[in-house]
Amino acid sequence: MGKKAIVSVINDLVTDQRVNRTCITLTEYGYDVVLVGRVLKNSLPMPSRPYSSHRMRLLFIKGGPFYLEFQIRLFLYLLFHKADLLFSNDLDTLFPNYVVSKLKRTPIIYDSHEYFTGVPELAETPFKRKIWKGLEQLLIPRLNFMFTVNGSIAKLYHDEFGVDVKIMRNVPTRKTLPEKATRESIGLPPDVNIILLQGAGININRGAEEAIEAMNYLDNCLLLIIGGGDAIESLKKLAGQLNLTEKVKFIPKLPFEQLLQYTIHADIGLSIDKDTNINYRYSLPNKLFDYIQAEVPVLASPLVEVKNIVDTYQVGVCIESHNPVEIASKIKYMLADKDRWLTWKNNAVKAKEILCWENEKKVLIEVLEKIK
């Protein structure tokens, strides 16, 4: 039997590609991995993967009771299961992992997928933010190994806590694209330009409302919104109110392999989150790299890290504002010149060889070598 690693995350496990890549890398390194999370009524079944999983069915699904129950259940699981490494994803799993790591003298790695206390949900509830911030202040300075998703967020944590935070961007594995299914076979019209917005967190202030409104000013285009999030129902209502149901199509979240078939049919991929809070300002969304791996030109908002990728690799353009007319104008510009569009696409083909997990995971392997 090899060494065992327990990887914990608060979500339902299936669609979190960063955590999946982490687990696979740990497995390749020689760990017997168990991924611990939860299962919801609408959770997709776990696909076949080279590691095992434990999905907790909780009594509560949100609010204080949910977080308390999750912390207790995760603590008990970690306490009564052997592990040679604990891998905590995000602040909402860190406390149980840290306590058990001290009790059992087990190495711990912490991976913060965002600037956790900067999320808008906490900005609206100062008391909750104070609790999470206090937890960061208590635990982060005591950690030996911490990762986050980009340089801007790493600097925030370093400046606040004086810790060395390693950067491991949320890039996909290098993709050899599958043979394209026909558009008709996956329910897409054959003769329109596909404008794609995909993601597991399609929430307010992600630009989806303005993208829908932009369809008022576009012909021969279909806005395809794939994924889940708090804003989906209101977005469907908005599309109906604007009489755009023929121009806007919604598809629920899909396993990544199925999602890829839709992504590779897109003419433009949207990553137009708004700079409404510090967490969004310094975000580097998964979808940006997914579009690049699928060789799809990108229309993005000029957030610090996002603009850096778009400009460095010349894979698309950035909007100047979230005015729907401006978004529509940029889409028209991107579609107007086939040669220019192909240049962005060809640049994405080159960029995908660099912006891939095969390169990024080397940072994780360096830390595993130190723990060994």
Secondary structure, DSSP 8 states (H G I E B T S, - for coil): ---EEEEE-SS-SSS-HHHHHHHHHHHHHT-EEEEEEE--TT-------SSEEEEE--S--SHHHHHHHHHHHHHHHHHTS--SEEEEESHHHHHHHHHHHHHHT--EEEEESS-GGGSHHHHT-HHHHHHHHHHHHHHGGG-S-EEESSHHHHHHHHHHH---EEE---------------TGGGT--TTSEEEEEEES---TTSSHHHHHHHGGG-SSEEEEEEE--TTHHHHHHHHHHTT-TTTEEEE----HHHHHHHHTT-SEEEE----SSHHHHT---HHHHHHHHTT--EEE---HHHHHHHHHHT-EEE-S---HHHHHHHHHHHHH-HHHHHHHHHHHHHHTTTSSHHHHTHHHHHHHHHH-
